[in-house]
Amino acid sequence: MKAAFKKYSLNFKQASGTSRGILKTKETYFLKLASANKIGIGECAIFRGLSIDDRPDYEDKLKWLCNHIHLDEAVLLNELIEFPSIQFGLEQAFLSLKSSNPFKLFPSKFTEAEAAININGLIWMGNEAFMNQQIQDKIEAGFSTIKMKIGAIDFETELKLLKSIRASFSSEEIELRVDANGAFQPNEALEKLKKLTDFEIHSIEQPIKQGQVEEMAELCSKTPLPIALDEELIGVFNVTKKEKLLQIIQPQYIILKPSLVGGIKGSEAWIRLAEKQQIGWWITSALESNIGLNAIAQWTYIFRNKMPQGLGTGSLFTNNVKSPLEVKQGHLVYSKSENWNFNIL
């Protein structure tokens, strides 16, 4: 078996704002395996500034992987424990190699274009007019769940935007989620959460920065609306530590991004622990190209989780890999015409 990787830069159609800054490009790596006239393709979707494996030796680790691809998969994944995005890329590539179709990793009614995945519409940060236009566009596109990133502009302006949605749509018509990306200070977070309750918010993701375990635990115990851990899960490799983190914080939800939390196996460990403690969960992409998004979507479908998932990011880029993934009426669907174009790989 042979392995090789290729760096690729995804370009956003328009600059996308988060509490960490403005995103114009997204770096990623494609991993390709070749064996006995078959190929396997995966994506190692590092997220600069967020991934625990955003390290100077990232490409060195990819080179090591390619030079040691003859080793058992379990051995490789263990060696890559501190590089979750590479773990996920390798898992994808092996599944792809073993499949009769390199892009159907988890065959199901979804990949046969007979079922869809309910997803949320994502509203990026920006000025009031820009965010309001996005909200209108998502509603017109048929989304019943909207996730709005908050924390970068004036909080009162953000509340005004939420109020405008609720003035036209009840919580039965439009479910609202907000994502603070850790933007709130611990001493102000509870009061801000109380203000958000006026708009019947489904949940808030990561209200304060990760790593403040005691503060997050206190916030989860007092919160007037459900809290979902996101960045908090990054960099927790050991199963015992994962379980302890959930036991201490006791969140209402956790959000799983396979590229950030250890791929399929790492995410499934979180799911088992969450369900054991009766903690809800859903799955979200992390700005992967359609290669990674394809794998996440197919894997997500097999759980039959009825909550809206965060998988609507494929249309953000001008130079994405052409694929059969489409967003229709607030759902991710797999087109019957498997129109893959992987020349860039």
Residue frames relative to the residue before (quaternion, step in Angstrom):
aa qw qx qy qz dx dy dz
M 1.0000 0.0000 0.0000 0.0000 0.00 0.00 0.00
K 0.1675 -0.7705 0.6088 0.0877 3.53 -1.11 0.77
A 0.1057 -0.7879 0.6048 0.0471 3.56 -1.17 0.61
A 0.0379 0.7753 -0.6294 0.0366 3.54 -1.13 0.71
F 0.1759 -0.7786 0.5899 0.1220 3.57 -1.21 0.43
K 0.1442 -0.7792 0.6064 0.0663 3.51 -1.27 0.52
K 0.3662 -0.7209 0.5491 0.2116 3.56 -0.90 0.96
Y 0.0020 -0.7992 0.6001 -0.0343 3.56 -1.04 0.81
S 0.2298 -0.7733 0.5782 0.1221 3.57 -1.02 0.83
L 0.2374 -0.7625 0.5915 0.1106 3.57 -0.72 1.14
N 0.2255 -0.7887 0.5622 0.1053 3.57 -0.87 0.97
F 0.4016 -0.7153 0.5198 0.2384 3.57 -0.79 1.03
K 0.5326 -0.6142 0.4769 0.3341 3.56 -1.09 0.71
Q 0.7658 -0.0578 0.0203 0.6402 3.54 1.15 -0.70
A 0.6249 -0.5576 0.3841 0.3887 3.55 -1.07 0.72
S 0.1830 -0.8064 0.5594 0.0573 3.56 -0.85 1.05
G 0.2776 -0.8151 0.4954 0.1147 3.54 -0.69 1.13
T 0.0018 -0.7449 0.6671 0.0049 3.53 -1.14 0.80
S 0.6710 -0.4798 0.3591 0.4365 3.58 -1.28 0.08
R 0.6447 0.5066 -0.3224 0.4731 3.61 1.27 -0.22
G 0.7245 -0.3841 0.2491 0.5152 3.57 1.24 -0.15
I 0.6302 -0.5372 0.4201 0.3712 3.53 -1.38 -0.12
L 0.2213 -0.7750 0.5824 0.1058 3.57 -0.89 0.99
K 0.0832 -0.7980 0.5963 0.0242 3.58 -0.81 1.02
T 0.7812 0.0880 -0.0514 0.6159 3.57 1.16 -0.62
K 0.1695 -0.7648 0.6130 0.1035 3.55 -1.27 0.40
E 0.3031 -0.7725 0.5400 0.1407 3.54 -0.59 1.21
T 0.0922 0.7809 -0.6153 0.0550 3.57 -1.07 0.72
Y 0.2648 -0.7463 0.5872 0.1675 3.57 -1.33 0.18
F 0.2401 -0.7479 0.6013 0.1466 3.57 -1.03 0.85
L 0.1876 -0.7696 0.6051 0.0800 3.55 -0.96 0.96
K 0.0639 -0.8126 0.5792 -0.0052 3.58 -0.77 1.04
L 0.1398 -0.7697 0.6203 0.0574 3.55 -0.89 1.04
A 0.0613 -0.7857 0.6149 0.0289 3.58 -1.12 0.67
S 0.1813 0.7688 -0.5901 0.1670 3.55 -0.85 1.06
A 0.8620 -0.0557 0.0210 0.5035 3.57 -0.87 1.01
N 0.7150 -0.4764 0.2413 0.4512 3.56 0.78 1.09
K 0.6152 0.4897 -0.3711 0.4939 3.58 1.18 0.46
I 0.2044 -0.7708 0.5885 0.1332 3.56 -1.20 0.53
G 0.1376 -0.7532 0.6357 0.0977 3.51 -1.28 0.49
I 0.1117 -0.8162 0.5665 0.0209 3.58 -0.84 0.96
G 0.0580 0.7812 -0.6193 0.0530 3.56 -0.99 0.88
E 0.3123 -0.7445 0.5602 0.1854 3.54 -1.28 0.29
C 0.1910 -0.7470 0.6303 0.0909 3.53 -0.88 1.04
A 0.0529 -0.8713 0.4871 -0.0284 3.54 0.18 1.35
I 0.1045 -0.8042 0.5846 0.0233 3.54 0.24 1.26
F 0.1827 -0.7616 0.6144 0.0952 3.57 -1.08 0.80
R 0.3156 -0.7868 0.4993 0.1790 3.57 -0.11 1.30
G 0.8068 0.2542 -0.2175 0.4869 3.53 -0.96 0.95
L 0.7585 0.3178 -0.1885 0.5368 3.58 1.27 -0.18
S 0.6600 0.5172 -0.3125 0.4463 3.59 0.91 -0.91
I 0.4939 -0.6410 0.5007 0.3073 3.56 -1.08 0.76
D 0.7043 0.4378 -0.2640 0.4925 3.59 1.20 -0.47
D 0.3650 0.6742 -0.5328 0.3583 3.57 1.15 0.61
R 0.2766 0.7661 -0.5035 0.2882 3.53 0.33 1.38
P 0.6253 -0.5608 0.3858 0.3818 3.62 -1.17 0.51
D 0.7187 0.4433 -0.2561 0.4705 3.60 1.12 -0.58
Y 0.2776 0.7966 -0.5027 0.1888 3.62 1.21 0.36
E 0.7080 0.4344 -0.2716 0.4861 3.60 0.78 -0.97
D 0.5823 0.5603 -0.3774 0.4522 3.61 1.10 -0.56
K 0.6557 0.5029 -0.3119 0.4689 3.58 1.02 -0.78
L 0.6238 0.5188 -0.3384 0.4767 3.58 1.06 -0.68
K 0.6356 0.5131 -0.3242 0.4771 3.59 1.02 -0.78
W 0.6267 0.5269 -0.3357 0.4658 3.58 1.00 -0.81
L 0.6455 0.5293 -0.3202 0.4479 3.57 0.93 -0.91
C 0.6747 0.4952 -0.2995 0.4581 3.58 0.86 -0.91
N 0.6803 0.4858 -0.2811 0.4714 3.59 1.07 -0.73
H 0.7627 0.3250 -0.1745 0.5313 3.59 1.23 -0.43
I 0.2754 0.8065 -0.4878 0.1891 3.57 1.20 0.44
H 0.5594 0.6092 -0.3824 0.4118 3.61 1.24 -0.29
L 0.5668 0.6064 -0.3877 0.4009 3.61 1.19 -0.33
D 0.6492 -0.5168 0.3889 0.4002 3.56 -1.26 0.41
E 0.6012 -0.5958 0.3910 0.3616 3.59 -1.03 0.77
A 0.6527 0.5227 -0.3242 0.4424 3.59 0.92 -0.86
V 0.6341 0.5231 -0.3222 0.4695 3.58 1.06 -0.77
L 0.6569 0.5153 -0.3026 0.4598 3.56 0.96 -0.89
L 0.6686 0.5045 -0.3044 0.4537 3.58 0.89 -0.94
N 0.6415 0.5142 -0.3232 0.4686 3.58 1.04 -0.73
E 0.6464 0.5150 -0.3113 0.4692 3.57 1.03 -0.78
L 0.7190 0.4363 -0.2263 0.4914 3.56 1.19 -0.66
I 0.2548 0.8267 -0.4788 0.1497 3.60 1.28 0.24
E 0.7303 0.4033 -0.2396 0.4965 3.62 1.03 -0.67
F 0.6807 0.4070 -0.2704 0.5458 3.57 1.33 0.20
P 0.1118 -0.8625 0.4897 0.0621 3.60 0.54 1.18
S 0.6485 0.5125 -0.3470 0.4432 3.62 0.97 -0.67
I 0.6394 0.4916 -0.3283 0.4917 3.60 1.11 -0.62
Q 0.5803 0.5687 -0.3641 0.4553 3.59 1.07 -0.68
F 0.6962 0.4748 -0.2768 0.4618 3.55 0.83 -1.01
G 0.6334 0.5269 -0.3308 0.4603 3.59 0.99 -0.76
L 0.6566 0.5048 -0.3023 0.4718 3.57 1.01 -0.83
E 0.6266 0.5284 -0.3359 0.4640 3.60 0.96 -0.83
Q 0.6495 0.5143 -0.3127 0.4647 3.57 0.94 -0.91
A 0.6818 0.5147 -0.2944 0.4284 3.56 0.83 -1.03
F 0.6617 0.4908 -0.3102 0.4744 3.61 0.98 -0.79
L 0.6416 0.5061 -0.3251 0.4760 3.59 0.99 -0.80
S 0.6400 0.5346 -0.3043 0.4604 3.55 1.03 -0.85
L 0.6624 0.5190 -0.2949 0.4526 3.56 0.96 -0.92
K 0.7067 0.4732 -0.2561 0.4593 3.58 1.01 -0.86
S 0.6327 0.5651 -0.3257 0.4175 3.57 1.21 -0.49
S 0.5449 -0.6017 0.4688 0.3483 3.58 -1.20 0.54
N 0.7289 0.2201 -0.1505 0.6305 3.56 1.32 -0.46
P 0.4200 -0.7610 0.4271 0.2492 3.62 -0.43 1.15
F 0.7101 0.4331 -0.2666 0.4869 3.59 1.24 -0.25
K 0.6505 0.4492 -0.3279 0.5173 3.59 1.27 0.03
L 0.0903 -0.8468 0.5242 -0.0057 3.52 0.03 1.38
F 0.7732 0.1199 -0.0477 0.6209 3.56 1.16 -0.72
P 0.1906 -0.8192 0.5296 0.1105 3.62 0.25 1.23
S 0.1742 0.7733 -0.5845 0.1729 3.57 -0.88 0.98
K 0.7065 -0.3931 0.3345 0.4841 3.57 -1.27 -0.18
F 0.5808 0.5774 -0.3725 0.4365 3.58 1.16 -0.55
T 0.7273 0.4212 -0.2549 0.4782 3.61 0.79 -0.96
E 0.6502 0.4743 -0.3201 0.4998 3.58 1.27 -0.23
A 0.4682 -0.7093 0.4077 0.3340 3.58 1.34 0.24
E 0.4972 0.6511 -0.4237 0.3864 3.56 1.15 0.70
A 0.7717 0.1903 -0.1202 0.5948 3.60 1.27 -0.10
A 0.2541 -0.7706 0.5712 0.1242 3.56 -1.22 0.55
I 0.3642 -0.7001 0.5670 0.2361 3.56 -1.32 0.29
N 0.3895 -0.7103 0.5406 0.2270 3.57 -0.79 1.05
I 0.0070 -0.8194 0.5720 -0.0358 3.60 -0.74 1.03
N 0.4610 -0.6531 0.5135 0.3117 3.55 -1.27 0.30
G 0.4181 -0.6643 0.5548 0.2759 3.54 -1.28 0.46
L 0.2873 -0.8012 0.5088 0.1290 3.58 -0.71 1.07
I 0.1634 -0.7762 0.6059 0.0608 3.56 -0.87 1.08
W 0.2687 -0.7885 0.5368 0.1339 3.56 -0.55 1.20
M 0.5879 -0.5840 0.4357 0.3514 3.54 -1.24 0.49
G 0.2566 0.7352 -0.6006 0.1814 3.53 -1.19 0.62
N 0.7046 -0.3966 0.3004 0.5059 3.56 -1.14 -0.36
E 0.7343 -0.4574 0.2763 0.4187 3.54 -1.28 0.37
A 0.6666 0.5116 -0.3079 0.4463 3.59 0.89 -0.91
F 0.6582 0.5152 -0.3029 0.4578 3.58 0.97 -0.90
M 0.6842 0.4750 -0.2930 0.4694 3.59 0.89 -0.91
N 0.6404 0.5295 -0.3219 0.4538 3.56 1.01 -0.79
Q 0.6411 0.5188 -0.3221 0.4649 3.59 1.03 -0.77
Q 0.6284 0.5308 -0.3306 0.4627 3.57 1.03 -0.79
I 0.6364 0.5380 -0.3223 0.4491 3.55 0.97 -0.91
Q 0.6700 0.4939 -0.2974 0.4676 3.57 0.88 -0.94
D 0.6444 0.5295 -0.3194 0.4499 3.58 0.99 -0.84
K 0.6724 0.4957 -0.3043 0.4578 3.59 0.92 -0.87
I 0.6443 0.5124 -0.3246 0.4657 3.58 0.97 -0.80
E 0.6690 0.4922 -0.2922 0.4741 3.58 0.96 -0.87
A 0.6599 0.5064 -0.2997 0.4672 3.59 1.17 -0.58
G 0.6092 -0.6237 0.3277 0.3640 3.58 1.26 0.11
F 0.4151 0.7001 -0.4869 0.3170 3.60 1.18 0.32
S 0.2336 -0.7655 0.5851 0.1310 3.57 -1.02 0.84
T 0.7268 0.2746 -0.2027 0.5960 3.58 1.35 -0.09
I 0.0705 -0.7952 0.6022 0.0023 3.54 -0.83 1.06
K 0.1430 -0.7700 0.6179 0.0694 3.53 -0.96 0.95
M 0.1040 -0.8188 0.5645 0.0120 3.56 -0.63 1.16
K 0.3369 -0.7202 0.5712 0.2039 3.55 -0.84 0.99
I 0.0427 -0.8041 0.5927 -0.0176 3.55 -0.84 1.01
G 0.5990 0.6151 -0.4030 0.3169 3.55 -1.31 0.18
A 0.6707 0.4970 -0.3103 0.4548 3.59 1.21 -0.17
I 0.7428 0.2833 -0.1989 0.5732 3.58 1.13 -0.58
D 0.7550 -0.3702 0.2701 0.4692 3.57 -1.30 -0.01
F 0.5042 -0.6891 0.4343 0.2868 3.58 -0.77 1.05
E 0.6389 0.5284 -0.3317 0.4502 3.59 1.00 -0.75
T 0.6201 0.5236 -0.3373 0.4771 3.59 1.12 -0.63
E 0.6371 0.5211 -0.3164 0.4715 3.55 1.05 -0.78
L 0.6293 0.5186 -0.3262 0.4782 3.57 1.03 -0.76
K 0.6222 0.5485 -0.3270 0.4528 3.56 1.06 -0.80
L 0.6472 0.5135 -0.3138 0.4680 3.58 1.01 -0.80
L 0.6519 0.5035 -0.3094 0.4752 3.56 0.98 -0.84
K 0.6331 0.5357 -0.3219 0.4567 3.55 1.03 -0.81
S 0.6465 0.5293 -0.3224 0.4449 3.57 1.01 -0.80
I 0.6250 0.5195 -0.3398 0.4733 3.58 1.10 -0.66
R 0.6996 0.4795 -0.2699 0.4559 3.55 0.86 -1.01
A 0.5779 0.5818 -0.3808 0.4273 3.59 1.15 -0.47
S 0.7591 0.3544 -0.1819 0.5148 3.57 1.18 -0.60
F 0.8054 0.1820 -0.0713 0.5596 3.58 1.11 -0.62
S 0.3794 -0.7164 0.5434 0.2182 3.57 -0.89 0.98
S 0.6662 -0.4959 0.3688 0.4175 3.57 -1.29 0.18
E 0.6028 0.5431 -0.3601 0.4604 3.59 1.22 -0.43
E 0.6939 0.4661 -0.2690 0.4785 3.57 1.15 -0.62
I 0.7984 0.0589 0.0037 0.5992 3.58 0.95 -0.92
E 0.2348 -0.7471 0.6072 0.1345 3.56 -0.79 1.05
L 0.1823 -0.8001 0.5669 0.0729 3.56 -0.84 1.01
R 0.0366 -0.7526 0.6573 0.0118 3.52 -0.96 0.97
V 0.1237 -0.7774 0.6083 0.1015 3.58 -1.13 0.56
D 0.1713 -0.7755 0.6039 0.0679 3.54 -1.16 0.70
A 0.2039 -0.8196 0.5292 0.0816 3.56 -0.45 1.24
N 0.2466 -0.7971 0.5142 0.1984 3.62 1.24 -0.32
G 0.6992 -0.5019 0.2676 0.4330 3.57 1.01 0.85
A 0.3832 0.7835 -0.4341 0.2256 3.59 1.23 0.28
F 0.6566 0.5279 -0.3252 0.4295 3.63 1.10 -0.53
Q 0.4258 -0.6515 0.5593 0.2852 3.55 -1.20 0.59
P 0.6058 -0.5969 0.3721 0.3718 3.62 -0.95 0.76
N 0.6992 0.4874 -0.2840 0.4391 3.62 0.97 -0.80
E 0.7266 0.3904 -0.2415 0.5113 3.61 1.24 -0.20
A 0.4925 0.7239 -0.4022 0.2677 3.56 1.25 -0.46
L 0.6716 0.5188 -0.3205 0.4209 3.60 0.81 -0.95
E 0.6603 0.5036 -0.3109 0.4623 3.58 0.94 -0.84
K 0.6442 0.5072 -0.3222 0.4732 3.58 1.05 -0.72
L 0.6321 0.5222 -0.3344 0.4647 3.58 1.03 -0.73
K 0.6212 0.5379 -0.3407 0.4569 3.57 1.04 -0.74
K 0.6524 0.5066 -0.3180 0.4655 3.60 0.99 -0.79
L 0.6473 0.5361 -0.3171 0.4395 3.59 1.05 -0.72
T 0.5744 0.6170 -0.3816 0.3791 3.59 1.14 -0.52
D 0.5377 0.6342 -0.4036 0.3820 3.60 1.18 -0.40
F 0.7537 0.4018 -0.1920 0.4833 3.57 1.17 -0.56
E 0.4592 -0.7212 0.4249 0.2974 3.57 1.26 0.49
I 0.0969 0.8216 -0.5451 0.1360 3.53 0.74 1.15
H 0.4763 -0.6704 0.4898 0.2896 3.58 -0.95 0.89
S 0.7697 -0.2136 0.1999 0.5675 3.58 0.87 -0.99
I 0.2392 -0.7298 0.6141 0.1820 3.53 -1.34 0.27
E 0.3162 -0.7486 0.5563 0.1734 3.55 -0.91 0.96
Q 0.8840 -0.0907 0.0573 0.4550 3.51 -1.14 0.87
P 0.0539 -0.8461 0.5299 0.0193 3.63 0.48 1.14
I 0.7785 0.1642 -0.1083 0.5960 3.61 1.06 -0.69
K 0.6731 -0.5155 0.3417 0.4055 3.57 -1.22 0.43
Q 0.5638 -0.6081 0.4475 0.3348 3.52 -1.15 0.71
G 0.6976 0.4758 -0.3468 0.4082 3.54 -1.25 0.43
Q 0.6383 0.4679 -0.3240 0.5183 3.59 1.29 -0.14
V 0.0941 -0.8807 0.4617 0.0479 3.51 0.73 1.18
E 0.6877 0.4757 -0.2984 0.4601 3.59 0.82 -0.93
E 0.6498 0.5139 -0.3121 0.4650 3.57 1.00 -0.83
M 0.6600 0.4962 -0.3079 0.4726 3.57 1.01 -0.82
A 0.6255 0.5376 -0.3354 0.4553 3.58 1.03 -0.75
E 0.6563 0.5014 -0.3082 0.4722 3.57 0.97 -0.86
L 0.6475 0.5217 -0.3137 0.4584 3.57 0.99 -0.86
C 0.6628 0.5043 -0.3027 0.4634 3.60 0.96 -0.86
S 0.6623 0.5077 -0.3100 0.4555 3.59 1.08 -0.64
K 0.7600 0.3703 -0.1898 0.4992 3.59 1.16 -0.59
T 0.4820 0.7328 -0.4077 0.2540 3.56 1.21 -0.42
P 0.3735 -0.7249 0.5319 0.2282 3.60 -1.03 0.75
L 0.7632 0.2067 -0.1644 0.5897 3.59 1.30 -0.08
P 0.6415 -0.5766 0.3398 0.3749 3.61 -1.08 0.67
I 0.2281 -0.7601 0.5992 0.1058 3.54 -1.09 0.87
A 0.1607 -0.7760 0.6054 0.0743 3.54 -1.00 0.91
L 0.3238 -0.7334 0.5649 0.1950 3.58 -0.83 0.98
D 0.0656 -0.7872 0.6131 0.0103 3.56 -0.98 0.91
E 0.7869 0.2858 -0.1545 0.5246 3.59 0.15 -1.26
E 0.5428 0.6486 -0.3847 0.3697 3.57 1.17 -0.57
L 0.6737 0.5124 -0.2936 0.4444 3.60 1.13 -0.61
I 0.5549 0.6427 -0.3847 0.3620 3.58 1.22 -0.42
G 0.8267 0.2422 -0.1893 0.4713 3.55 -0.97 0.91
V 0.5646 0.5405 -0.4069 0.4728 3.59 1.24 0.18
F 0.1081 -0.8627 0.4937 0.0188 3.58 -0.04 1.30
N 0.7053 0.4843 -0.2541 0.4509 3.56 0.98 -0.91
V 0.5184 -0.6662 0.4402 0.3061 3.60 -0.87 0.97
T 0.6332 0.5315 -0.3310 0.4549 3.58 1.01 -0.79
K 0.6685 0.4872 -0.2969 0.4770 3.58 1.00 -0.82
K 0.5964 0.5512 -0.3567 0.4618 3.57 1.10 -0.67
E 0.6820 0.4913 -0.2870 0.4595 3.56 0.85 -0.98
K 0.6517 0.5170 -0.3127 0.4585 3.57 0.98 -0.86
L 0.6263 0.5442 -0.3365 0.4453 3.59 0.99 -0.83
L 0.6821 0.4771 -0.2852 0.4751 3.60 0.89 -0.90
Q 0.6425 0.5275 -0.3231 0.4523 3.57 1.02 -0.76
I 0.6770 0.4836 -0.2936 0.4707 3.60 0.99 -0.81
I 0.7560 0.4028 -0.2248 0.4645 3.59 0.72 -1.05
Q 0.0790 -0.8345 0.5352 0.1044 3.59 1.00 -0.86
P 0.0823 0.8193 -0.5592 0.0959 3.59 0.63 1.12
Q 0.5490 -0.5926 0.4632 0.3645 3.54 -1.26 0.23
Y 0.7946 0.0534 -0.0078 0.6047 3.59 1.16 -0.69
I 0.1340 -0.7162 0.6607 0.1804 3.51 -1.40 0.14
I 0.2545 -0.7543 0.5893 0.1376 3.56 -1.19 0.64
L 0.2153 -0.8217 0.5238 0.0637 3.54 -0.73 1.12
K 0.0327 -0.7534 0.6565 -0.0196 3.53 -0.82 1.13
P 0.3718 -0.7836 0.4439 0.2253 3.62 -0.12 1.24
S 0.6491 0.5298 -0.3315 0.4337 3.61 0.99 -0.74
L 0.7316 0.4232 -0.2210 0.4866 3.57 1.20 -0.51
V 0.7950 0.3225 -0.1525 0.4906 3.61 1.10 -0.56
G 0.7619 -0.4318 0.2183 0.4305 3.59 1.05 0.64
G 0.6198 -0.6018 0.3423 0.3695 3.54 1.08 0.65
I 0.8078 -0.2599 0.2066 0.4871 3.54 -1.23 -0.54
K 0.7044 0.4624 -0.2763 0.4622 3.57 0.76 -1.02
G 0.6548 0.5102 -0.3151 0.4601 3.58 0.96 -0.80
S 0.6651 0.4996 -0.2963 0.4693 3.57 0.99 -0.84
E 0.6563 0.5136 -0.3139 0.4549 3.56 0.96 -0.84
A 0.5943 0.5458 -0.3637 0.4654 3.60 1.13 -0.57
W 0.6424 0.5118 -0.3150 0.4755 3.58 1.00 -0.83
I 0.6462 0.5295 -0.3244 0.4436 3.58 0.95 -0.87
R 0.6531 0.5137 -0.3176 0.4569 3.59 0.89 -0.90
L 0.6835 0.4837 -0.2890 0.4640 3.57 0.90 -0.91
A 0.6420 0.5230 -0.3236 0.4578 3.58 1.01 -0.80
E 0.6807 0.4849 -0.2956 0.4628 3.58 0.86 -0.92
K 0.5922 0.5664 -0.3519 0.4524 3.57 1.12 -0.65
Q 0.7553 0.3440 -0.1780 0.5287 3.58 1.09 -0.78
Q 0.4652 -0.7140 0.4118 0.3229 3.57 1.33 0.33
I 0.3760 0.6814 -0.5080 0.3691 3.52 0.98 1.01
G 0.4090 -0.7205 0.5049 0.2423 3.57 -0.84 0.95
W 0.0690 -0.8037 0.5903 0.0287 3.58 -1.23 0.35
W 0.0283 0.7530 -0.6545 -0.0619 3.50 -1.37 0.30
I 0.4642 -0.6976 0.4988 0.2216 3.54 -1.32 0.37
T 0.0741 -0.8001 0.5951 -0.0138 3.53 -1.02 0.90
S 0.4183 -0.6635 0.5501 0.2868 3.55 -1.11 0.62
A 0.2777 -0.7558 0.5715 0.1584 3.57 -1.27 0.34
L 0.7096 -0.4877 0.2407 0.4480 3.54 0.77 1.18
E 0.2439 0.7528 -0.5576 0.2506 3.54 0.97 0.91
S 0.5382 -0.5362 0.5065 0.4078 3.55 -1.30 0.15
N 0.7152 -0.4364 0.3129 0.4474 3.58 -1.25 -0.05
I 0.5318 0.6013 -0.4198 0.4235 3.60 1.22 -0.27
G 0.7209 0.4174 -0.2413 0.4978 3.57 0.77 -1.02
L 0.6375 0.5370 -0.3267 0.4454 3.57 0.98 -0.85
N 0.6065 0.5622 -0.3393 0.4484 3.57 1.05 -0.76
A 0.6751 0.4875 -0.2875 0.4731 3.57 0.92 -0.93
I 0.6608 0.5065 -0.3112 0.4582 3.58 0.91 -0.92
A 0.6705 0.5104 -0.3061 0.4428 3.58 0.89 -0.92
Q 0.6691 0.4948 -0.3081 0.4611 3.59 0.87 -0.89
W 0.6577 0.4971 -0.2985 0.4807 3.57 1.00 -0.84
T 0.6299 0.5458 -0.3250 0.4468 3.59 0.99 -0.83
Y 0.6501 0.5597 -0.3278 0.3958 3.57 0.86 -0.95
I 0.6566 0.5530 -0.3317 0.3913 3.60 0.92 -0.83
F 0.6241 0.5445 -0.3457 0.4412 3.62 1.21 -0.32
R 0.2566 -0.7950 0.5070 0.2124 3.60 1.24 -0.42
N 0.2515 0.7607 -0.5481 0.2401 3.57 1.04 0.79
K 0.3273 -0.8035 0.4686 0.1664 3.59 -0.47 1.17
M 0.5166 0.6288 -0.4288 0.3923 3.60 1.23 -0.18
P 0.5547 -0.5836 0.4565 0.3787 3.61 -1.08 0.58
Q 0.2705 -0.7710 0.5622 0.1278 3.56 -0.86 1.02
G 0.4698 -0.6926 0.4762 0.2699 3.59 -1.23 0.39
L 0.3275 0.7898 -0.4459 0.2647 3.55 0.64 1.14
G 0.4893 0.7057 -0.4019 0.3180 3.59 1.15 0.47
T 0.4405 0.7477 -0.4128 0.2766 3.60 1.14 0.52
G 0.4658 0.7290 -0.4239 0.2681 3.60 1.22 -0.16
S 0.7045 0.4752 -0.2661 0.4550 3.59 1.11 -0.61
L 0.4641 0.7188 -0.4229 0.2986 3.59 1.25 0.10
F 0.7573 0.4309 -0.1891 0.4528 3.56 1.14 -0.68
T 0.4846 -0.6703 0.4865 0.2815 3.57 -1.16 0.66
N 0.7974 0.2696 -0.1078 0.5290 3.58 1.10 -0.68
N 0.1990 0.7945 -0.5405 0.1926 3.56 0.99 0.87
V 0.5836 -0.5340 0.4668 0.3954 3.56 -1.30 0.31
K 0.4309 -0.6976 0.5034 0.2724 3.58 -0.78 0.97
S 0.0702 0.8157 -0.5626 0.1147 3.56 -0.77 1.05
P 0.5773 -0.5937 0.4264 0.3638 3.61 -1.27 0.15
L 0.4685 0.6718 -0.4537 0.3513 3.60 1.22 0.12
E 0.0521 0.7961 -0.5983 0.0744 3.57 -0.84 1.01
V 0.3084 -0.7140 0.5933 0.2075 3.55 -1.23 0.52
K 0.0797 0.7921 -0.5968 0.1006 3.55 -0.71 1.14
Q 0.8597 -0.0791 0.0200 0.5042 3.55 -0.83 1.08
G 0.7324 -0.4509 0.2311 0.4549 3.56 0.85 1.03
H 0.6603 0.4527 -0.3126 0.5112 3.58 1.21 0.44
L 0.3570 -0.6811 0.5893 0.2476 3.55 -1.21 0.57
V 0.0402 -0.8070 0.5888 -0.0223 3.56 -0.76 1.07
Y 0.3499 -0.7011 0.5877 0.2015 3.52 -1.33 0.48
S 0.3493 -0.7735 0.4921 0.1938 3.56 -0.37 1.22
K 0.5469 -0.6229 0.4502 0.3319 3.56 -1.10 0.69
S 0.6653 0.4440 -0.3034 0.5180 3.57 1.12 -0.55
E 0.2231 -0.8082 0.5342 0.1082 3.57 -0.14 1.30
N 0.0359 0.8537 -0.5119 0.0886 3.50 0.40 1.30
W 0.1057 0.8129 -0.5617 0.1119 3.58 0.47 1.17
N 0.0410 -0.7619 0.6457 0.0307 3.53 -1.10 0.74
F 0.0712 0.8326 -0.5429 0.0833 3.57 -0.22 1.23
N 0.1891 0.8076 -0.5322 0.1697 3.56 1.07 0.76
I 0.6205 0.5609 -0.3448 0.4259 3.57 1.14 -0.66
L 0.6150 0.5540 -0.3535 0.4357 3.57 1.22 -0.33
